[in-house]
Amino acid sequence: MSQIREAENVKFPWVLVIVVSLFVSFLGVFWHLVSFSGLGFYNSLSTMNAISAVTVAEWLLLFLAWPLARIGFLKKRINTQTLAYLYIIGICAAFYTTILGDIFTHIVGNRVQQMTEQESWLFYDWFLAPPRPIVQQIVTGGLLFPAAEWIPVLAFWWILTLMPSLFLVGIVALFRRSWIDIEKVPFPLTMVSYELLKRIPHGEDRKLKLFSSPFLIGFIVGVIFQVPVSLIQLFPWFPDIFAIRGNCCGFVWYVKAGTSLAPIIGLGTANLQPLMAAVAYFIPLSISFNSWFWYLVYMILMQGAYMMGYYTNADTAGGCGRGWCVGYSGLMSPPFNFMSVSEAGGLVGLTIFSLWLSRRYLLDTLRAASGKMKGSAPLDIESKESLSYRSIWLLVALGFIGTIAVFMVAGVSAWPAFLMPITYFLYFYANTRLYGLSGGYMRGMSHGGSILRLLVWPTQPTTYTREFMLTSVFTKAELDICSGRLFGASNGAFASFRMADLAGLDNRNAFKAILVASVLIPVTTWFAFVWIVGNIGFPRVARAAPDWGNGFRWANTWDTEPNPGNWVPYFFAGIVIVGVLTLLHARFIWFPFEPIGFLNGTSFNSLISGFWLSFLVAWVAKTITLRIGGSNVYEKYGLPAASGLVTGCMLIYLVLGAVGIVRFYIPF
């Protein structure tokens, strides 16, 4: 109990957390909008590129802390806890500030394009987007920010994000002890960042130097690799020594029609980015093995189907087409329909069966919350929590009910509005499991509307209604490759608790930092977007959302996502497959197959992002390390070297990304 009281007496740095949250959210939007467009998806403070879960803002803050920690009056103020706060703010901001293709830009943009003015007002009320002349000022520039028109809109969008954020943050707080203290979910991206954090000079005595030998070697390799990558993207004249200009999404190599590999129908892409393999080096061997093994199974299945008359023209398609295109892809077309099996049903199955395995834990939290747990047990299990379980369950209930209420205010009837937080929970919980155990998550553009398609609109209505338009956008786009802002309340929050565990930060203070970020960053992001774009205008914004105002995108694809036709049996097959793998892997220690790898190997993660190769390389490297040197060599040399590689890549990424911003204003 003395330790608990001591932790409670640690002052929470309100000023630091609030100021840094405002700074990094505004900077994140600015960085994204005015970067040199030649960098494509590869210069952002949110995710490093469109296909990975590697976020950037927390790296920027940690890099800035390194020189600041050498300034005299800051030496005593920058300590391990301070650096942990910077990480928490950065990781949450990285997800919340996702702008490319964001829902906000879709709906606001519909006032001026894609929809007629009448359609825009039919679907989106005054509190979702200001009148057409006000939005038009964003397009032309010279906006002085008319507060009377924008503040009500931004306030409603703030509530529209805050309610599901509170719901998801409450879920994270509820499962923190289960995931972090009991199960020891690794969160590899957090472990990579922690390897840098503990090398930054700060007030306590440091045993680790920033450039210790293994870390330094990895750092040099990362720098040598990333410098030409960024220069190739910045300057058209720079030699394409890695041959990435002709690849799909930069470092994702893809099969080209007519080549010797084209007849391997299931082979589409491979991720050649060493940074991704370095991150995968931190995950359990069983998961990295399963992630490439199930992709091998997928390729065998595809080859067999091709021989039986399916996917007959797939050998003429490129690698990306083998992932995206109906008729060529086992993800998008029968007989496999893996979009329904893995990304829709599989994720739901992962949530359902993970909850089943945690049923006793959940019952204990309910007993503690209701006061029915005997003796000192409630105090014991709550001792390290950010709140009492009663408060946590109340937070979950508040967020759940608030999410339903805010969608009903926006024009959604009770049943679809009730399914909105259900959808968020099913998919964000499962995606956070993927993120925590394998360093990635699914944003495959096609599974978010599955629950509503199953229970409300089996087919798209002949006449679009307000509730159909809103729910199609807010379920599908929230889990889409180009959105993901609410991952700040799931991935970001859980990663924050993991960092708190590693850095010795009190969970109560970590929770406060997460709440501050969840409250401040979303509204600051939208204000910054309106202010920056409104001042300089869309024609002068290098990378504003390319599908700005793409109003009917999500509604028009309702009947084809996750798959066209009779997709429901595949959806339930995915639940069953993941359930069987989950239960067998939990029951029998010798059973080699588990669900995370199955989902990675048969989904967007491998078919488009090509992560199967990253998992394979990491599995081989980690296996050799453990077999030859054991866990001591792995922890003393392997992890620092892998972290150093990522650190070198991220430093050059940020430095040359800043050069891209300069190039926006001063072309060279």
C-alpha positions in Angstrom: 0.0 0.0 0.0 2.9 2.4 0.6 4.0 2.0 -3.0 0.5 2.8 -4.1 0.3 6.0 -2.0 3.8 7.0 -3.2 2.6 6.6 -6.9 -0.5 8.6 -6.2 1.7 11.5 -4.8 3.6 11.8 -8.1 2.5 15.0 -9.7 0.9 14.8 -13.1 2.6 17.3 -15.5 -0.6 18.9 -16.8 1.2 21.8 -18.6 3.6 19.5 -20.4 1.0 17.1 -21.5 -1.5 19.7 -22.7 1.1 21.9 -24.5 2.8 19.0 -26.2 -0.6 17.5 -27.3 -1.6 20.8 -28.9 1.9 21.2 -30.5 2.2 17.8 -32.0 -1.4 17.6 -33.3 -1.1 21.0 -35.1 2.4 20.1 -36.4 1.1 16.7 -37.6 -1.5 18.3 -39.8 0.9 20.9 -41.1 3.6 18.3 -41.8 1.2 16.2 -43.8 -0.3 19.0 -45.8 2.8 20.9 -46.9 5.2 18.1 -47.5 6.6 17.7 -51.0 4.0 15.6 -52.9 6.7 13.4 -54.4 7.1 11.7 -51.0 3.6 10.2 -51.5 2.4 8.3 -48.4 5.9 8.4 -47.0 6.1 11.7 -45.1 3.7 11.9 -42.3 3.7 12.1 -38.5 0.9 9.5 -38.4 1.7 6.2 -40.0 5.0 5.9 -41.8 3.2 4.8 -45.0 -0.2 3.6 -46.0 0.5 -0.1 -45.4 2.3 -0.2 -42.1 1.4 0.4 -38.4 4.7 2.2 -37.7 3.8 5.6 -36.4 6.1 8.6 -36.4 5.0 11.4 -34.0 6.4 9.6 -30.9 9.7 9.2 -32.6 9.9 12.9 -33.4 9.2 13.8 -29.7 11.9 11.4 -28.5 14.4 12.7 -31.0 13.7 16.2 -29.9 14.1 15.2 -26.2 17.7 14.0 -26.8 19.3 17.4 -27.4 16.9 19.1 -24.9 18.1 16.7 -22.2 21.6 18.2 -22.5 20.5 21.7 -21.7 21.4 22.6 -18.1 18.0 23.6 -16.6 16.2 20.7 -18.4 18.5 18.0 -17.3 16.7 17.4 -14.0 13.3 17.8 -15.6 13.7 15.3 -18.3 13.5 11.8 -16.7 12.2 8.4 -17.7 8.6 9.4 -16.8 8.8 12.6 -18.8 10.0 10.6 -21.9 7.2 8.1 -21.3 4.7 11.0 -21.4 6.2 12.2 -24.6 5.8 8.7 -26.1 2.1 8.5 -24.9 1.2 11.8 -26.4 3.1 11.0 -29.6 1.6 7.5 -30.2 -2.0 8.8 -29.6 -1.4 11.8 -31.8 0.0 9.7 -34.6 -3.3 7.9 -34.9 -5.7 10.7 -34.1 -4.1 13.1 -36.6 -4.6 10.8 -39.6 -5.8 13.2 -42.3 -5.3 11.4 -45.6 -8.8 10.3 -46.6 -10.3 11.2 -43.2 -14.0 11.1 -42.7 -14.1 14.8 -41.8 -12.7 15.8 -45.2 -15.1 13.4 -47.0 -18.2 14.9 -45.4 -17.2 18.6 -45.4 -16.0 18.3 -48.9 -19.3 17.0 -50.1 -20.7 20.5 -49.7 -18.7 21.6 -52.8 -18.2 18.5 -54.9 -19.3 15.0 -55.6 -22.8 15.8 -54.3 -25.3 18.5 -55.3 -26.0 21.0 -52.6 -29.5 19.4 -52.1 -28.0 16.0 -51.6 -25.4 17.3 -49.2 -28.0 18.9 -46.9 -30.2 15.8 -47.2 -27.4 13.5 -45.8 -25.4 15.9 -43.6 -27.0 18.4 -41.3 -25.6 21.9 -40.4 -23.6 20.6 -37.5 -21.6 18.1 -39.7 -20.5 20.6 -42.3 -20.9 24.4 -42.7 -22.7 25.9 -45.7 -21.3 25.7 -49.2 -19.9 29.2 -49.3 -17.9 28.6 -46.1 -16.5 25.3 -47.4 -15.7 26.9 -50.7 -13.4 29.3 -48.9 -11.2 26.3 -47.9 -10.9 25.5 -51.6 -10.0 28.9 -52.8 -8.0 30.0 -49.7 -7.8 33.3 -47.9 -10.1 32.1 -45.1 -10.1 34.2 -41.9 -11.8 31.3 -40.1 -15.4 32.4 -39.6 -15.9 31.1 -36.1 -19.7 31.4 -36.0 -19.9 28.8 -38.8 -17.0 26.5 -37.9 -17.1 26.3 -34.1 -20.5 24.4 -33.9 -19.3 22.0 -36.6 -15.9 21.4 -34.8 -17.7 21.0 -31.5 -20.0 18.3 -32.8 -17.1 16.4 -34.5 -15.3 16.6 -31.2 -18.2 14.9 -29.4 -18.6 12.5 -32.3 -15.0 11.4 -31.7 -14.9 11.7 -28.0 -17.7 9.3 -27.2 -16.3 6.3 -29.1 -12.9 7.3 -27.8 -14.0 7.1 -24.2 -15.7 3.8 -24.9 -12.5 2.3 -26.4 -10.2 3.8 -23.8 -12.5 2.3 -21.1 -12.2 -1.1 -22.8 -8.4 -0.7 -22.9 -8.3 0.3 -19.2 -10.5 -2.7 -18.4 -8.2 -5.2 -20.1 -4.9 -3.5 -19.1 -4.1 -5.9 -16.3 -5.0 -9.0 -18.4 -2.9 -8.0 -21.4 0.0 -6.2 -19.8 0.5 -7.8 -16.3 -0.8 -11.3 -16.9 -0.5 -12.2 -20.5 2.6 -10.0 -21.2 1.4 -8.9 -24.7 4.7 -7.6 -26.2 3.6 -4.6 -28.3 6.7 -4.8 -30.4 6.6 -1.2 -31.7 6.5 0.0 -28.2 9.5 -2.2 -27.3 11.4 -0.7 -30.2 10.7 2.8 -29.0 11.7 1.9 -25.4 15.1 0.8 -26.6 15.7 4.4 -27.8 14.0 5.9 -24.8 16.3 4.3 -22.3 19.3 5.5 -24.2 18.3 9.2 -24.1 20.2 11.1 -21.4 18.1 12.2 -18.5 18.2 12.9 -14.8 18.7 9.3 -13.5 22.0 7.5 -13.8 22.1 5.8 -17.2 23.7 2.4 -17.7 23.1 2.5 -21.5 24.9 4.7 -24.0 22.9 5.9 -27.0 25.4 4.3 -29.3 26.4 1.1 -27.6 27.8 -1.4 -30.1 24.8 -3.5 -31.2 22.5 -0.4 -31.3 25.1 1.5 -33.2 25.6 -1.2 -35.8 21.8 -1.3 -36.4 21.6 2.5 -36.4 24.3 2.7 -39.2 22.5 0.1 -41.3 19.2 1.9 -40.9 20.8 5.3 -41.9 22.6 3.7 -44.9 19.3 2.2 -46.1 17.0 5.1 -45.4 19.1 7.9 -46.9 18.8 6.8 -50.5 15.2 5.7 -50.0 14.2 9.3 -49.0 16.4 10.9 -51.6 14.9 8.7 -54.4 11.5 10.0 -53.3 12.6 13.6 -52.9 14.5 14.1 -56.2 13.5 12.6 -59.5 17.2 12.7 -60.7 18.5 10.6 -57.8 19.5 7.1 -59.0 16.8 4.5 -58.1 19.4 2.1 -56.6 16.7 0.1 -54.8 14.3 0.0 -57.8 11.4 1.3 -55.7 10.0 3.8 -58.2 8.4 1.0 -60.2 7.2 -0.9 -57.2 3.8 -0.9 -55.6 3.7 1.4 -52.5 7.4 2.0 -52.4 9.2 -1.0 -50.9 6.4 -3.5 -51.6 7.7 -5.5 -54.6 5.0 -7.0 -56.7 4.8 -9.7 -59.4 4.5 -8.4 -62.9 2.5 -10.2 -65.7 4.7 -12.1 -68.2 7.6 -12.7 -65.8 8.8 -16.1 -64.6 7.0 -15.8 -61.3 3.6 -14.8 -62.8 2.3 -18.4 -63.0 2.5 -18.7 -59.2 -1.0 -17.4 -58.8 -1.0 -16.8 -55.1 2.2 -14.8 -55.1 1.4 -11.1 -55.3 3.7 -8.9 -53.2 6.6 -9.0 -50.8 7.7 -6.3 -48.4 11.4 -5.5 -48.9 11.5 -2.8 -46.1 14.1 -4.1 -43.5 12.5 -1.9 -40.9 9.4 -4.1 -40.9 11.5 -7.3 -40.4 13.3 -5.5 -37.5 10.0 -4.9 -35.8 8.8 -8.5 -36.4 12.1 -9.6 -34.7 10.4 -8.5 -31.4 7.4 -10.7 -31.7 6.9 -14.3 -30.5 8.3 -17.0 -32.8 5.0 -18.8 -33.0 3.3 -15.8 -34.4 6.1 -14.9 -37.0 6.1 -18.6 -38.1 2.3 -18.8 -38.5 2.2 -15.5 -40.3 4.4 -16.7 -43.2 3.2 -20.4 -43.0 -0.4 -19.5 -43.6 0.6 -17.3 -46.5 2.3 -20.4 -48.0 -1.0 -22.3 -47.4 -2.8 -19.5 -49.2 -0.5 -19.8 -52.2 -1.0 -23.6 -52.4 -4.8 -23.1 -52.2 -4.7 -20.5 -54.9 -2.6 -22.7 -57.2 -5.0 -25.6 -56.7 -8.0 -23.4 -57.4 -6.3 -22.1 -60.6 -5.8 -25.6 -61.8 -9.5 -26.3 -61.2 -10.6 -23.4 -63.3 -10.8 -20.5 -60.9 -8.9 -17.2 -61.2 -8.2 -18.0 -64.9 -6.7 -14.7 -65.8 -4.7 -14.1 -62.6 -1.5 -14.9 -64.4 -2.0 -11.8 -66.5 -2.5 -9.6 -63.4 0.1 -7.7 -61.4 0.7 -8.3 -57.8 -1.6 -5.6 -56.5 -4.3 -6.8 -58.8 -4.0 -10.2 -57.3 -4.9 -8.6 -54.0 -7.5 -6.0 -54.8 -9.2 -7.1 -58.0 -12.3 -9.3 -58.2 -11.7 -12.3 -60.3 -7.9 -12.4 -59.7 -7.7 -12.4 -55.9 -8.5 -15.1 -53.3 -9.2 -12.2 -51.0 -11.9 -10.7 -53.2 -13.4 -13.6 -55.1 -14.7 -17.2 -54.6 -14.1 -20.0 -53.9 -12.1 -18.5 -51.0 -13.4 -15.0 -50.3 -10.7 -14.4 -47.6 -11.9 -10.8 -47.1 -15.0 -12.3 -45.5 -13.2 -15.2 -43.9 -10.2 -13.3 -42.4 -10.7 -9.6 -42.3 -14.5 -9.7 -41.5 -15.3 -12.9 -39.8 -11.8 -13.7 -38.6 -11.5 -10.5 -36.7 -14.9 -10.9 -35.1 -13.9 -14.5 -34.1 -10.7 -13.2 -32.6 -12.6 -10.8 -30.4 -15.3 -13.3 -29.4 -12.9 -16.2 -28.5 -10.4 -13.9 -26.8 -13.3 -12.7 -24.6 -14.2 -16.3 -23.9 -10.7 -17.1 -22.7 -10.9 -14.0 -20.5 -14.3 -14.7 -19.1 -13.0 -15.4 -15.5 -11.0 -12.2 -15.6 -14.1 -10.2 -16.8 -16.2 -11.8 -14.0 -13.6 -10.7 -11.4 -13.7 -7.1 -12.7 -17.5 -7.2 -12.5 -17.4 -8.6 -8.9 -14.9 -6.0 -7.9 -17.1 -3.2 -9.5 -20.2 -4.4 -7.8 -18.6 -5.0 -4.4 -19.3 -8.7 -4.4 -15.7 -9.9 -4.2 -14.8 -11.0 -0.7 -12.0 -9.8 1.6 -9.2 -7.6 0.2 -9.3 -9.1 -3.3 -10.9 -6.1 -5.0 -8.2 -3.8 -3.5 -5.5 -6.3 -4.6 -6.5 -6.5 -8.3 -7.2 -2.8 -8.5 -4.0 -1.7 -6.9 -2.2 -1.0 -10.2 -5.2 0.1 -12.2 -5.7 3.7 -13.4 -9.3 3.7 -11.9 -11.4 1.4 -9.8 -13.2 -1.2 -11.9 -16.5 0.4 -11.0 -15.2 3.7 -12.5 -13.8 1.8 -15.6 -17.1 0.0 -16.2 -19.0 3.3 -15.8 -16.6 4.9 -18.4 -17.3 2.0 -20.8 -21.0 2.5 -20.3 -20.8 6.3 -20.8 -18.8 5.9 -24.0 -21.2 3.2 -25.3 -24.4 5.1 -24.6 -22.8 8.4 -25.7 -21.8 6.8 -29.1 -25.3 5.6 -29.6 -26.7 9.0 -28.7 -24.4 11.1 -30.8 -25.2 9.0 -33.9 -28.9 9.3 -33.2 -28.6 13.0 -33.0 -26.8 12.9 -36.4 -29.8 11.2 -37.9 -29.3 7.4 -37.3 -32.2 5.4 -35.9 -31.9 3.4 -32.7 -30.9 -0.1 -34.1 -28.1 1.0 -36.5 -26.9 3.5 -33.9 -26.7 0.6 -31.3 -24.6 -1.4 -33.7 -22.1 1.4 -34.2 -20.2 0.9 -30.9 -20.7 -2.9 -31.3 -18.9 -2.7 -34.6 -16.2 -0.5 -33.2 -15.6 -2.9 -30.3 -15.5 -6.1 -32.4 -13.0 -4.8 -34.9 -10.9 -2.4 -32.8 -10.4 -5.0 -30.1 -9.2 -7.6 -32.6 -7.0 -5.2 -34.4 -5.4 -4.1 -31.2 -4.7 -7.8 -30.5 -3.0 -8.0 -33.9 -1.1 -4.8 -33.2 0.1 -5.9 -29.8 1.1 -9.4 -30.8 2.5 -8.9 -34.3 3.1 -5.2 -34.8 0.5 -4.7 -37.5 -3.2 -4.5 -38.0 -5.8 -4.8 -40.7 -7.0 -1.8 -42.6 -8.3 -3.6 -45.7 -11.0 -1.1 -46.7 -13.7 -3.7 -46.9 -14.8 -5.2 -43.6 -16.0 -2.4 -41.4 -19.6 -2.5 -42.6 -20.0 -6.2 -42.2 -22.1 -6.1 -39.0 -24.5 -3.6 -40.4 -24.7 -5.5 -43.8 -25.4 -8.7 -41.9 -28.1 -7.2 -39.5 -29.6 -4.1 -41.1 -29.0 -3.6 -44.9 -28.2 -7.0 -46.6 -28.2 -4.9 -49.8 -27.8 -1.2 -50.3 -31.2 0.6 -50.4 -32.5 1.8 -53.7 -32.8 5.3 -52.3 -30.0 6.4 -50.0 -31.1 7.7 -46.6 -29.2 9.9 -44.1 -28.7 7.0 -41.7 -27.4 4.7 -44.4 -24.9 7.3 -45.7 -23.7 8.1 -42.2 -23.3 4.5 -41.0 -21.6 3.4 -44.2 -19.0 6.1 -43.8 -18.4 5.8 -40.1 -18.1 2.0 -40.0 -16.2 1.4 -43.2 -14.0 4.5 -43.3 -13.0 4.3 -39.6 -11.4 0.9 -40.3 -10.1 1.8 -43.7 -6.5 2.0 -44.9 -6.8 5.7 -45.3 -8.4 6.6 -41.9 -7.8 4.9 -38.6 -8.1 7.9 -36.3 -9.9 5.9 -33.5 -6.9 3.6 -33.4 -5.6 6.3 -31.1 -8.1 5.2 -28.5 -7.3 1.5 -28.9 -3.8 0.8 -30.3 -2.4 4.1 -29.0 -3.9 3.7 -25.5 -2.7 0.1 -25.1 0.7 1.0 -26.4 0.8 3.8 -23.8 0.0 1.4 -21.0 2.7 -0.9 -22.3 5.2 2.0 -22.2 4.1 2.9 -18.7 4.9 -0.7 -17.7 8.3 -0.6 -19.3 9.2 2.9 -18.0 7.8 2.5 -14.5 5.2 5.2 -15.0 2.1 5.1 -12.7 -0.9 3.8 -14.6 -3.1 6.5 -13.2 -0.9 9.2 -14.7 -0.6 7.3 -18.0 -4.4 7.1 -18.1 -4.6 10.9 -17.6 -2.2 11.5 -20.5 -4.3 9.2 -22.7 -7.4 11.1 -21.8 -5.9 14.5 -22.4 -4.7 13.3 -25.8 -8.1 11.8 -26.6 -9.9 15.1 -25.7 -7.5 17.7 -27.2 -5.9 16.2 -30.3 -8.9 15.4 -32.5 -10.5 18.8 -32.4 -7.1 20.5 -32.7 -6.4 18.3 -35.8 -9.6 19.5 -37.5 -9.1 23.1 -36.5 -5.6 23.0 -37.9 -6.8 21.4 -41.1 -9.4 24.1 -41.7 -7.1 26.9 -40.7 -4.1 25.8 -42.8 -6.0 24.8 -45.9 -8.3 27.8 -45.6 -5.3 30.1 -45.5 -3.4 28.7 -48.4 -6.1 27.0 -50.4 -6.4 23.5 -51.9 -4.4 24.4 -55.1 -1.4 25.2 -52.9 -1.7 22.2 -50.6 0.7 19.5 -51.6 -1.1 16.6 -50.1 -4.7 17.4 -49.1 -7.0 14.4 -49.2 -7.0 13.2 -52.8 -10.6 11.9 -52.5 -11.8 15.1 -50.8 -15.6 15.0 -50.8 -15.9 11.5 -52.3 -19.4 11.3 -50.9 -20.8 8.1 -52.3 -17.7 6.0 -52.2 -18.7 3.9 -49.1 -22.4 3.6 -50.0 -21.8 2.6 -53.6 -19.6 -0.3 -52.6 -22.0 -1.6 -49.9 -23.0 -4.8 -51.9 -19.4 -5.7 -52.7 -17.7 -5.4 -49.3 -16.4 -7.5 -47.7 -17.3 -9.6 -50.8 -20.1 -9.6 -53.4 -22.7 -12.3 -53.5 -23.3 -14.8 -50.8 -20.6 -13.7 -48.4 -22.3 -14.7 -45.1 -21.2 -18.4 -44.9 -17.6 -17.2 -45.4 -18.0 -14.7 -42.6 -19.1 -17.4 -40.2 -16.4 -19.8 -41.5 -13.8 -17.2 -40.5 -15.3 -17.0 -37.0 -15.2 -20.8 -36.7 -11.6 -21.1 -38.0 -10.2 -18.5 -35.7 -12.2 -19.9 -32.8 -10.8 -23.4 -33.4 -7.2 -22.1 -33.7 -7.7 -20.0 -30.6 -9.0 -22.7 -28.4 -6.6 -25.4 -29.6 -3.6 -23.2 -29.2 -4.7 -22.2 -25.7 -5.5 -25.8 -24.7 -2.5 -27.7 -26.1 0.9 -26.2 -25.6 2.3 -28.5 -28.4 -0.3 -27.2 -31.0 1.7 -25.2 -33.5 -1.0 -23.1 -35.1 -2.5 -19.9 -33.7 -5.0 -17.3 -35.0 -2.9 -14.2 -35.3 -0.6 -15.7 -37.9 -3.6 -17.1 -39.8 -5.1 -13.6 -40.0 -1.8 -12.1 -41.1 -1.1 -14.7 -43.7 -4.5 -14.7 -45.4 -5.4 -11.0 -45.4 -4.4 -7.6 -46.7 -1.3 -7.8 -44.5 0.4 -10.4 -46.7 -1.6 -10.1 -50.0 -1.1 -6.4 -50.5 1.4 -5.3 -47.9 3.7 -8.3 -48.4 4.4 -8.7 -44.7 4.8 -12.4 -45.0 8.4 -11.9 -46.1 9.1 -9.6 -43.1 7.8 -12.3 -40.8 9.8 -15.0 -42.5 13.1 -13.0 -42.3 12.4 -12.2 -38.6 11.5 -15.8 -37.8 14.7 -17.1 -39.4 16.9 -14.4 -37.7 15.3 -14.9 -34.3 15.5 -18.7 -34.5 19.2 -18.6 -35.3 19.9 -16.1 -32.6 18.1 -18.2 -29.9 19.5 -21.5 -31.1 23.1 -20.2 -31.2 23.3 -17.6 -28.4 20.2 -18.2 -26.4 17.9 -15.6 -24.8 20.9 -13.7 -23.3 22.3 -12.9 -26.8 18.9 -12.1 -28.1 18.2 -9.6 -25.4 21.7 -8.1 -25.1 22.6 -7.9 -28.8 19.6 -8.8 -31.0 17.0 -6.4 -29.7 19.3 -3.4 -29.5 20.6 -4.0 -33.1 17.0 -4.3 -34.4 15.9 -1.2 -32.5 19.0 0.7 -33.8 18.0 -0.2 -37.4 14.5 1.2 -36.9 15.9 4.3 -35.1 18.3 5.0 -38.0 15.5 4.7 -40.5 13.1 6.9 -38.5 15.7 9.7 -37.9 16.5 10.0 -41.6 12.8 9.7 -42.5 12.1 12.7 -40.2 15.1 14.8 -41.3 14.5 14.4 -45.0 10.8 14.7 -44.4 11.5 18.1 -43.0 13.5 18.9 -46.2 10.4 18.0 -48.1 8.5 20.6 -46.2 11.2 23.2 -47.1 10.9 22.1 -50.7 7.2 22.8 -50.6 7.9 26.5 -49.9 11.2 26.8 -51.7 11.3 24.5 -54.7 14.7 23.1 -55.5 
